[in-house]
Amino acid sequence: MKDHKEQILVVDDDCGMREMLQEYLSGQGYDVAVVENGVEMEQHLKTHAADLVILDLMLPGEDGLSLARKLRSSGDQPIIILSARGEDIDRIIGLEVGADDYLAKPFNPRELLARVRAVLRRHEVKKPESQSFSAEQYQFGNFQLDLNSHALVRDGTEIQLTSGEFNLLRIFVDHPNRVLNRDLILELLKGYERSPFDRSVDVRVTRLRRKIEDDPAAPVHIRTVWGEGYLFSPKGK
């Protein structure tokens, strides 16, 4: 269980919307603060933490897309964009500037709650575990993975990885000794690739195993946990 309430900042110029979201999300166990524009948002964030920002697209002064860019350039704070305009182009632009999700108004508060929970859950999982390797190099078995150059080397010989294989391996090394289900892996892959994933997780795992396992039929690093997902074992046990 968490030892603190997750903090949500709502940025919306509609007073009724602010009050509704503050009351509803507070009732769901979150610590909710509300502001009405970008200036107030920036002032609030100077002195208060926020685990998630819910950001209206159409704001007076600086709009939500510009504010989302600023938030993303300064860190990896989760962002959900709200907009009375539900056109695909707005949704696409919102996601391209770094928002984690986009919800068109009007919406059911329960749908927003589900999205809030999903975004916070994904963000929590993305946080690297405590690791005994540098930010650039990762050692597992007799492999060395360079996270900057995307190079995987085994006993002095480089093993060629596609971008998709590297992204999958990066997810595994960021979450060692932890079972990741297929849906979560898909979400994390989208975070790396910023595009829909059109191949099954199982197919990509199979391809990666062929490159890092001595016997892909009996893997020791990327193990299947039946009925749950996959577990990456750096030590190969």
LOTOR-810874 format. One line per field, with one value per residue (C-alpha): x, y, z; residue in one letter. Coordinates in nm, 3 decimals, always signed. Layout:
xx	(X;...)
yy	(Y;...)
zz	(Z;...)
rest	(A;...)
***
This chain:
xx	(+0.000;+0.114;+0.212;+0.084;-0.201;-0.112;-0.132;-0.325;-0.322;-0.623;-0.570;-0.904;-1.061;-1.412;-1.497;-1.769;-1.531;-1.262;-1.504;-1.648;-1.306;-1.174;-1.473;-1.489;-1.118;-1.074;-1.353;-1.151;-0.854;-0.643;-0.505;-0.641;-0.540;-0.703;-0.586;-0.738;-0.448;-0.087;+0.053;-0.117;-0.004;+0.361;+0.335;+0.176;+0.440;+0.721;+0.610;+0.398;+0.453;+0.211;+0.201;-0.033;-0.150;-0.497;-0.471;-0.750;-0.659;-0.845;-0.711;-0.697;-0.346;-0.103;-0.293;-0.278;-0.056;+0.212;+0.191;+0.215;+0.535;+0.682;+0.591;+0.738;+1.061;+1.117;+1.050;+0.837;+0.537;+0.223;-0.027;-0.389;-0.531;-0.900;-1.067;-1.412;-1.278;-1.253;-1.111;-0.848;-0.591;-0.615;-0.581;-0.277;-0.106;-0.176;-0.010;+0.278;+0.370;+0.402;+0.062;-0.003;-0.374;-0.645;-1.011;-1.278;-1.544;-1.807;-1.693;-1.807;-1.605;-1.565;-1.388;-1.150;-1.088;-1.002;-0.758;-0.603;-0.543;-0.400;-0.162;-0.037;+0.008;+0.208;+0.423;+0.496;+0.603;+0.830;+1.035;+1.359;+1.417;+1.722;+2.000;+2.371;+2.474;+2.544;+2.282;+2.459;+2.571;+2.384;+2.547;+2.355;+2.502;+2.787;+2.610;+2.672;+2.402;+2.491;+2.176;+2.308;+2.430;+2.173;+2.464;+2.442;+2.777;+2.844;+3.201;+3.333;+3.098;+2.819;+2.472;+2.253;+1.918;+1.628;+1.485;+1.186;+1.409;+1.614;+1.300;+1.169;+1.505;+1.525;+1.186;+1.304;+1.634;+1.453;+1.228;+1.444;+1.299;+0.947;+0.659;+0.529;+0.202;+0.145;-0.087;+0.165;+0.448;+0.233;+0.176;+0.545;+0.639;+0.405;+0.578;+0.910;+0.782;+0.498;+0.307;+0.056;+0.216;+0.105;+0.281;+0.215;+0.438;+0.496;+0.642;+0.885;+0.988;+1.055;+1.280;+1.470;+1.520;+1.685;+1.953;+2.022;+1.934;+2.168;+1.856;+1.553;+1.328;+1.455;+1.519;+1.698;+1.690;+1.342;+1.126;+0.758;+0.541;+0.242;-0.087;+0.084;+0.347;+0.727;+1.004;+1.355;+1.628;+1.966;+2.148;+1.983;+1.833)
yy	(+0.000;+0.357;+0.563;+0.888;+1.012;+1.057;+1.425;+1.544;+1.897;+1.999;+2.292;+2.411;+2.753;+2.613;+2.666;+2.399;+2.145;+2.223;+2.180;+1.858;+1.700;+1.808;+1.666;+1.343;+1.257;+1.355;+1.112;+0.842;+0.892;+1.144;+1.475;+1.720;+2.081;+2.301;+2.608;+2.791;+2.876;+2.814;+3.091;+2.944;+2.595;+2.700;+2.884;+2.581;+2.340;+2.556;+2.471;+2.157;+1.812;+1.660;+1.293;+1.372;+1.686;+1.693;+1.971;+2.140;+2.204;+2.534;+2.770;+3.149;+3.276;+2.990;+2.688;+2.330;+2.201;+2.460;+2.384;+2.010;+2.070;+2.264;+1.991;+1.723;+1.915;+1.953;+1.592;+1.282;+1.398;+1.214;+1.431;+1.374;+1.632;+1.725;+1.901;+2.004;+1.938;+1.569;+1.581;+1.322;+1.590;+1.738;+1.394;+1.315;+1.647;+1.609;+1.268;+1.384;+1.665;+1.408;+1.368;+1.021;+1.024;+1.243;+1.259;+1.456;+1.654;+1.577;+1.257;+1.021;+1.086;+0.711;+0.695;+0.970;+0.784;+0.467;+0.661;+0.834;+0.499;+0.348;+0.639;+0.645;+0.267;+0.279;+0.563;+0.374;+0.064;+0.267;+0.385;+0.187;-0.060;-0.018;-0.139;-0.211;-0.081;+0.259;+0.459;+0.375;+0.014;-0.295;-0.632;-0.957;-1.304;-1.269;-0.983;-0.610;-0.371;-0.011;+0.195;+0.491;+0.315;+0.031;-0.213;-0.561;-0.737;-1.096;-1.207;-0.923;-0.989;-0.747;-0.893;-0.695;-0.587;-0.426;-0.116;-0.322;-0.590;-0.327;-0.156;-0.486;-0.576;-0.229;-0.282;-0.613;-0.479;-0.182;-0.426;-0.724;-1.017;-0.886;-1.051;-0.825;-0.923;-0.882;-0.582;-0.393;-0.475;-0.339;-0.015;+0.023;-0.049;+0.225;+0.459;+0.390;+0.376;+0.629;+0.426;+0.141;-0.199;-0.431;-0.753;-0.976;-0.958;-1.332;-1.300;-1.030;-1.224;-1.529;-1.327;-1.173;-1.512;-1.639;-1.374;-1.396;-1.749;-2.048;-2.262;-2.051;-2.348;-2.347;-1.978;-1.872;-1.493;-1.425;-1.680;-1.747;-1.736;-1.933;-1.749;-1.425;-1.304;-1.285;-1.242;-1.120;-1.286;-1.107;-1.396;-1.655;-1.858)
zz	(+0.000;-0.064;+0.240;+0.090;-0.124;-0.489;-0.578;-0.882;-1.023;-1.234;-1.474;-1.617;-1.661;-1.608;-1.241;-1.246;-1.400;-1.143;-0.853;-0.993;-1.051;-0.715;-0.531;-0.732;-0.738;-0.373;-0.294;-0.469;-0.237;-0.426;-0.300;-0.560;-0.622;-0.886;-1.080;-1.376;-1.608;-1.697;-1.477;-1.170;-1.273;-1.287;-0.955;-0.791;-0.921;-0.780;-0.428;-0.460;-0.605;-0.855;-0.948;-1.238;-1.419;-1.576;-1.831;-2.026;-2.389;-2.435;-2.170;-2.163;-2.230;-2.289;-2.419;-2.293;-2.573;-2.498;-2.127;-2.198;-2.395;-2.103;-1.856;-2.077;-2.141;-1.768;-1.671;-1.714;-1.514;-1.631;-1.822;-1.920;-2.162;-2.154;-2.444;-2.559;-2.909;-2.982;-3.333;-3.417;-3.503;-3.153;-2.999;-3.214;-3.142;-2.772;-2.763;-2.981;-2.741;-2.467;-2.302;-2.164;-2.246;-2.402;-2.309;-2.495;-2.306;-2.201;-2.030;-1.759;-1.441;-1.402;-1.737;-1.628;-1.302;-1.495;-1.713;-1.412;-1.246;-1.565;-1.630;-1.270;-1.275;-1.599;-1.467;-1.146;-1.337;-1.564;-1.269;-1.274;-0.995;-0.774;-1.000;-0.963;-1.303;-1.454;-1.644;-1.971;-1.927;-1.817;-1.751;-1.744;-1.781;-2.030;-2.209;-2.192;-2.313;-2.397;-2.348;-2.544;-2.858;-2.836;-2.872;-2.723;-2.688;-2.586;-2.518;-2.733;-3.026;-3.105;-3.153;-3.389;-3.246;-3.427;-3.260;-3.150;-2.993;-2.813;-2.678;-2.546;-2.389;-2.233;-2.070;-1.926;-1.791;-1.634;-1.444;-1.341;-1.149;-1.192;-1.378;-1.657;-1.821;-2.194;-2.165;-1.955;-2.196;-2.480;-2.290;-2.213;-2.574;-2.691;-2.451;-2.622;-2.978;-2.973;-3.227;-3.227;-3.177;-3.454;-3.353;-3.059;-2.754;-2.780;-3.131;-3.025;-2.714;-2.931;-3.162;-2.872;-2.709;-3.026;-2.980;-2.607;-2.500;-2.547;-2.586;-2.682;-2.605;-2.245;-2.171;-1.855;-1.892;-2.034;-1.858;-1.917;-1.607;-1.725;-1.703;-1.595;-1.841;-1.858;-1.603;-1.682;-1.473;-1.511;-1.343;-1.564;-1.282)
rest	(M;K;D;H;K;E;Q;I;L;V;V;D;D;D;C;G;M;R;E;M;L;Q;E;Y;L;S;G;Q;G;Y;D;V;A;V;V;E;N;G;V;E;M;E;Q;H;L;K;T;H;A;A;D;L;V;I;L;D;L;M;L;P;G;E;D;G;L;S;L;A;R;K;L;R;S;S;G;D;Q;P;I;I;I;L;S;A;R;G;E;D;I;D;R;I;I;G;L;E;V;G;A;D;D;Y;L;A;K;P;F;N;P;R;E;L;L;A;R;V;R;A;V;L;R;R;H;E;V;K;K;P;E;S;Q;S;F;S;A;E;Q;Y;Q;F;G;N;F;Q;L;D;L;N;S;H;A;L;V;R;D;G;T;E;I;Q;L;T;S;G;E;F;N;L;L;R;I;F;V;D;H;P;N;R;V;L;N;R;D;L;I;L;E;L;L;K;G;Y;E;R;S;P;F;D;R;S;V;D;V;R;V;T;R;L;R;R;K;I;E;D;D;P;A;A;P;V;H;I;R;T;V;W;G;E;G;Y;L;F;S;P;K;G;K)
***
